[in-house]
Amino acid sequence: MQASVAHNLRPMDLVQLAHRLKRHLRPGVPKYVSLRDAFVEAIATGQLRSGDKVPNEQDLAAALPMSLGTIQRAMRELAGSGVIDRRPGHGSFVKGGLEKGEMAHPFHCRFMSDDGQSYLPVYPEVLGRNLRPRPGPWQKALRSASAVEITRRVRIADEFYVHIDFYVDAERVPVFASLALQELAHSNFKDIIFKACGQAVTTIDLMMRQETPPARICKALEVPAGTVCTGIRAVGHFPGAEPVYYQHIYIPPSDRELHIVADSRAPGFGP
């Protein structure tokens, strides 16, 4: 993983970063916050891409109108929220909200393969989108009266399906209402949220229980009606515990082990 990143570096344009920083420097706003926001905007607009190497803190201090201590604090903030990845002995790299391979192994669909060291391949598809979802648990979870509902099915290898009802705050992330369904089918939703909001989903609350899905979901899962499945309710949060999405995930009976990662930014196993 580290070696592949090191072979695809682009030099960071410090002049552009300094110019962008000027727009974020505001009276009453700490300078480290302004630098953090300038980095996030540069990633969201494509100036910085996943895998780009971040100059060391001394070089940043030489190029930007702020102290080394301020830059160090901004870098800690960026690393803590998953925007940059610090690799001892290698430097810091832009993560951009999407680690390599993350779409291949969605956070809630990391089923272990036979070798115990990698995940089964996954093939997502969007079944539908609803701009006016019926009232449900998503309202309390999101603390919102409006949401975009995306229904997605993920094929796990050639073994079984996982069904996902995904709800995202319609006011905070309106892009989900307009993106083409084909793009949604093959995109990582956390990456879409990052690009739209400039914030990474850093924590996810999970609640699990055995439950019988509605008949429509059993049909999508291609299991008999009345099959008892593992139900997972997940709420994704921005830094500061602000909720942004709610998911209800249905997993049919299987011998496969699901790897639940504590850190929503972790790449898990595999390259």
C-alpha positions in Angstrom: 0.0 0.0 0.0 2.7 2.5 1.0 4.9 1.7 -2.0 2.0 2.2 -4.4 1.3 5.7 -3.0 5.0 6.7 -3.1 5.1 6.0 -6.9 2.2 8.3 -7.7 3.2 11.5 -6.1 2.3 15.0 -7.5 4.1 18.0 -6.1 1.8 20.2 -4.1 1.5 23.7 -5.5 2.3 25.9 -2.4 1.6 29.1 -4.3 -2.0 28.0 -5.1 -2.4 26.8 -1.5 -1.3 30.1 -0.2 -3.7 31.9 -2.5 -6.5 29.7 -1.4 -5.5 30.3 2.3 -6.0 34.0 1.9 -9.7 33.5 1.3 -10.0 31.5 4.5 -8.1 33.9 6.8 -10.9 35.8 8.6 -10.9 37.9 11.8 -11.8 35.9 14.8 -11.0 32.6 13.1 -7.9 30.7 14.4 -5.3 30.4 11.7 -5.0 26.7 12.1 -8.8 26.4 11.2 -8.2 28.6 8.1 -5.4 26.3 6.9 -7.4 23.2 7.6 -10.3 24.6 5.6 -8.0 25.6 2.8 -6.7 22.0 2.6 -10.2 20.6 2.6 -11.4 23.0 -0.1 -8.4 22.1 -2.3 -9.2 18.4 -2.0 -12.9 18.9 -2.6 -12.2 21.0 -5.8 -9.7 18.5 -7.1 -6.5 20.7 -6.7 -5.3 18.0 -4.3 -6.0 14.4 -5.0 -5.9 11.2 -3.0 -2.2 10.0 -2.8 -0.6 13.5 -3.1 2.3 14.0 -0.8 2.0 16.9 1.7 5.2 19.0 2.1 6.8 18.8 5.5 5.7 21.3 8.2 8.9 23.3 7.9 8.4 23.8 4.1 4.8 24.8 4.8 5.9 27.3 7.4 8.4 28.8 4.9 5.7 29.2 2.3 2.6 30.3 4.4 2.0 33.3 6.6 1.8 31.4 9.9 4.0 29.8 12.5 5.3 26.3 12.6 3.2 25.6 15.7 0.0 26.7 13.9 0.8 24.5 11.0 1.5 21.5 13.2 -1.9 22.0 14.9 -3.7 22.2 11.5 -1.9 19.0 10.4 -3.0 17.2 13.5 -6.6 18.3 12.9 -6.4 17.1 9.3 -4.9 13.8 10.3 -7.5 13.3 13.1 -10.4 13.8 10.8 -9.0 11.5 8.1 -8.2 14.1 5.5 -4.5 13.3 5.5 -2.6 10.1 6.4 0.6 10.3 8.3 3.0 7.5 7.5 6.1 7.3 9.8 9.3 7.3 7.7 7.4 8.3 4.5 5.6 11.6 5.2 2.0 12.7 5.0 -0.4 12.0 2.1 -3.8 13.3 1.1 -6.5 10.7 1.7 -9.3 12.8 0.2 -12.0 10.8 2.0 -11.4 7.7 0.0 -8.7 5.2 0.6 -7.6 3.0 -2.3 -9.8 -0.1 -2.5 -12.5 1.4 -0.3 -15.2 1.2 -2.9 -14.2 -2.4 -3.6 -14.9 -3.2 0.0 -17.6 -0.9 1.4 -17.4 -0.3 5.1 -20.4 -2.5 6.0 -19.7 -5.3 3.5 -16.2 -6.5 4.5 -16.8 -10.2 4.4 -13.7 -12.4 5.0 -12.5 -14.7 2.3 -11.2 -18.2 2.9 -7.6 -17.0 3.5 -8.7 -14.9 6.5 -6.5 -12.0 5.2 -8.6 -10.4 2.5 -12.2 -9.6 1.6 -14.7 -11.2 -0.9 -15.3 -9.0 -4.0 -18.4 -6.9 -4.0 -20.6 -5.6 -6.8 -23.0 -2.8 -5.8 -26.1 -1.7 -7.7 -28.7 1.0 -7.0 -32.3 -0.2 -7.0 -34.0 3.1 -6.6 -34.0 6.7 -5.2 -36.8 8.4 -3.2 -36.7 12.1 -2.6 -39.6 11.9 -0.2 -39.1 8.8 2.0 -41.8 7.7 4.4 -41.3 8.7 8.0 -39.1 6.3 9.9 -36.1 5.9 12.2 -34.0 8.0 9.9 -35.8 11.2 11.1 -34.7 10.7 14.7 -31.2 9.6 13.7 -30.6 12.5 11.4 -32.5 15.0 13.4 -34.0 16.1 10.1 -37.4 16.2 8.5 -36.1 15.7 5.0 -33.8 13.1 3.5 -32.8 11.4 0.2 -33.3 7.6 0.3 -31.1 5.4 -1.9 -31.8 1.7 -2.0 -28.8 -0.3 -2.9 -28.0 -4.0 -3.2 -24.5 -5.4 -3.0 -23.6 -8.8 -4.4 -21.0 -10.5 -2.3 -18.8 -12.6 -4.7 -21.3 -15.0 -6.2 -22.6 -16.1 -2.8 -25.3 -13.8 -1.5 -26.7 -10.2 -1.5 -26.7 -7.5 1.1 -29.6 -5.0 1.0 -29.1 -1.3 2.1 -31.6 1.4 2.7 -29.5 4.6 2.9 -30.8 8.0 4.0 -28.8 11.2 3.8 -29.7 14.7 5.1 -31.3 16.3 2.0 -30.4 19.9 3.1 -26.8 19.2 4.0 -25.9 16.9 1.1 -28.4 17.7 -1.7 -26.1 16.2 -4.3 -27.6 12.8 -3.7 -30.8 14.0 -5.2 -29.3 14.9 -8.6 -26.4 12.4 -9.2 -27.1 9.9 -11.9 -28.1 6.5 -10.5 -25.3 4.8 -12.5 -22.8 7.1 -10.7 -24.3 6.3 -7.3 -24.1 2.6 -8.1 -20.3 2.7 -8.4 -19.4 5.5 -6.0 -18.4 5.3 -2.4 -21.0 7.4 -0.5 -18.6 8.6 2.1 -16.4 10.1 -0.7 -19.5 11.8 -2.2 -20.3 13.3 1.2 -16.7 14.5 1.7 -16.6 16.2 -1.7 -19.9 17.9 -1.1 -19.4 19.0 2.5 -15.6 19.2 2.9 -15.8 16.9 6.0 -15.0 13.3 6.5 -17.3 10.8 8.3 -15.2 10.0 11.3 -17.4 7.9 13.6 -20.3 5.4 12.9 -22.7 4.1 15.5 -23.8 0.5 14.9 -26.8 -1.3 16.3 -27.3 -5.0 15.4 -30.1 -7.5 15.9 -31.7 -10.5 14.2 -34.8 -9.5 12.3 -37.2 -10.5 9.5 -37.0 -8.1 6.6 -40.1 -7.0 4.7 -41.1 -9.2 1.8 -39.7 -6.7 -0.8 -36.3 -6.9 0.8 -36.4 -10.7 1.0 -37.2 -10.7 -2.7 -34.2 -8.4 -3.4 -32.0 -10.7 -1.3 -33.3 -13.7 -3.2 -34.2 -15.5 0.0 -37.6 -17.0 1.0 -40.0 -14.6 2.7 -39.8 -14.7 6.4 -36.0 -15.4 6.4 -34.4 -14.1 9.6 -31.4 -11.9 8.7 -28.8 -9.8 10.6 -30.0 -6.2 10.7 -27.6 -3.4 11.2 -28.6 0.2 11.7 -25.7 2.6 11.2 -25.5 6.4 11.8 -22.5 8.2 10.3 -21.2 11.3 12.0 -19.0 14.3 11.2 -16.4 15.4 13.7 -18.3 16.7 16.7 -20.9 13.9 16.6 -23.0 15.6 14.0 -25.2 13.0 12.2 -25.2 13.0 8.3 -26.5 9.6 7.2 -28.5 6.7 8.4 -28.4 3.2 6.9 -30.5 0.0 7.5 -28.5 -3.0 6.3 -29.9 -6.5 5.9 -27.5 -9.5 5.7 -29.0 -13.0 5.0 -27.7 -16.1 6.8 -24.2 -17.0 5.7 -21.1 -18.8 7.0 -19.0 -15.7 6.1 -17.5 -13.6 8.8 -18.2 -9.9 8.7 -15.2 -7.7 9.6 -16.5 -4.7 11.6 -13.9 -2.0 11.7 -13.9 0.4 14.7 -12.5 3.4 12.7 -14.7 4.4 9.7 -11.5 5.8 8.0 -9.6 2.5 8.2 -8.9 0.7 4.9 -9.1 -2.7 6.5 -7.4 -5.7 4.9 -6.3 -6.0 1.4 -4.3 -3.7 -1.0 
